[in-house]
Amino acid sequence: MDNFLSIRWILLGLLIIFKDTQSHSRYTENYIEEDKFLPNFVTLGQKYSIAVGSTVVLPCKINETEHSAHYVLAWKRDIAVLTAGTVKLP
């Protein structure tokens, strides 16, 4: 695979959901109560092989919850954060 970068995107492993810095009392009540406010992944993990330097669009859908606005979708590759919300990082 000379010029190909094999990327295995496992959404649960590479997609991180960061909670914003606002605190909400419902998040501190208990784990079971908190669970109903957490977004869940709808998109299944996929494997992509792309040429180095090429652009790839990675699908990611989560279910909308009452508190979805308090989270940011972020893509990571190894320890490097690639995007956070609509911001693409160098």
N, C-alpha and C positions, 0 to 999 in steps of 0.2 A: 504494500500500500504506500507507494512513494509519495504522491501528492494528496493523499486522502487522510483526513482526520476522522477517525471513527468516534462518534459521540453516542454514548448511551444515556439517554435522558430518562431517568426514573423520577417521575414527578415528586414522589414522596421523599426521595433522597436529595434532590437538587433544588427543589422549589422550597423556599423558606417563606413563611408568613411572619412578618414582624408586626407585633402589636405596637401601635403608636404610644407616645408618652402620656397620653391622657389616662387617668385612672377612672375606673367605673366600679361602683360598689357591687354591682352584680358579679363582677369577675372575682371578687374576694369571698363570696358567700360559701361556696363549696364546689368541688369538682363536677358533680352531677349537674348542678344548676348552670355552671359555666359552659358545659359541653354544648348546650343548645344554642349558644351564641357563637360558637366557633365555625368558621367556614370549612367546607369539605371539598375534596377534589372530585370533579366530574370527569375530567379528561384522563384517559388511561395513559400509562407510560409507553413510549415508543423508542425505537432505535433509528438513528440517522447516520448516514455516511455522506460527508460533504467535502468538497475540495477546499484545501487551506485557502483562506482569504475570501471564500464565498460567504454569502449571506444565507441564513436559514431562519425561517419563521417557526417558532416553537409554540404550538397551541397549548393553552392552559385555561381551563374553565373551572370555576368554583361555584358552589351554590351560594346564593345571596342569603345572608342572614340579617337579623335586626341590627347587628353591629359590624357588618362588613366594611363600612366606611372607616373603621378604626384599625384596619389592617392594610399592609402594603405587600403586593406580590413581588418577590425578588428571585432572580435566577442566579445560581452559583455554578461555577465550574471549579472543582477542587475547593480551594479556600477563597478564590477570587469571586467577588460579587460582580456579575455582568450587568444586571439592571436592577433597579429598585423602583417599582411603580412605573412611571413614564420616563424616568431618568436612565439614560444609558451611560454607564461608567467606563472610563478609559482602561 
